[in-house]
């Protein structure tokens, strides 16, 4: 096991069984029965997060396929600041939420509506409106080797980030494809073009580029939108709504 010391000086144990359980079973926040899925590569972390800080996050999810975004997460380091009435807009989710609300409301949502949805409704397992799906199970501050936290754990495949992806991503893509075609959400919004081949494998068909860097595919039951990450060069609400206008007639929430 690994013992780390968080900023408050207390000793916390991150047990390997919690990490292995998360790799095997955990898929994100909300309910897989929700009609809309937001699908990303992995959960982010606070810049100063350590393995010790992850112990409570992993404990809450232990043995679960999904968990609620807020209930039970009150003591997870850095988590609740995005999911309460005093929250600021989280950069990763602002475009997926805006796109969803555009389709739902039939108009461009106000920024206050985007924020309120993120803070109070996103990934709510009881309301079952949206599900936040993470292709890869281990949170990371950035998708870089230099921010990889798990190399000290005595777990196969975790010595480097690249080895982790090579070891576990193929099976996670296969399993997500299975979930996707079992639960059949009405709308899936994938964010990140880096993983476009993985999203294509999950969907099971080649997406069509609608506007530059934004794609659409339709299965028998699911409308699939693929958009860039918020940090991508040139990404903006204007680009997002241009794409949304071109595909809105192919989205069906009924």
HELIX and SHEET records of a PDB file:
HELIX    1   1 UNK A   16  UNK A   25  1                                  10    
HELIX    2   2 UNK A   51  UNK A   61  1                                  11    
HELIX    3   3 UNK A   80  UNK A   82  5                                   3    
HELIX    4   4 UNK A   91  UNK A  105  1                                  15    
HELIX    5   5 UNK A  111  UNK A  120  1                                  10    
HELIX    6   6 UNK A  145  UNK A  147  5                                   3    
HELIX    7   7 UNK A  161  UNK A  183  1                                  23    
HELIX    8   8 UNK A  196  UNK A  203  1                                   8    
HELIX    9   9 UNK A  237  UNK A  247  1                                  11    
HELIX   10  10 UNK A  248  UNK A  250  5                                   3    
SHEET    1   A 2 UNK A   2  UNK A   5  0                                        
SHEET    2   A 2 UNK A  11  UNK A  14 -1                                        
SHEET    1   B 8 UNK A  66  UNK A  67  0                                        
SHEET    2   B 8 UNK A  28  UNK A  30  1                                        
SHEET    3   B 8 UNK A 130  UNK A 134 -1                                        
SHEET    4   B 8 UNK A  36  UNK A  40  1                                        
SHEET    5   B 8 UNK A 187  UNK A 191  1                                        
SHEET    6   B 8 UNK A 223  UNK A 227  1                                        
SHEET    7   B 8 UNK A 214  UNK A 218 -1                                        
SHEET    8   B 8 UNK A 208  UNK A 211 -1                                        
END                                                                             
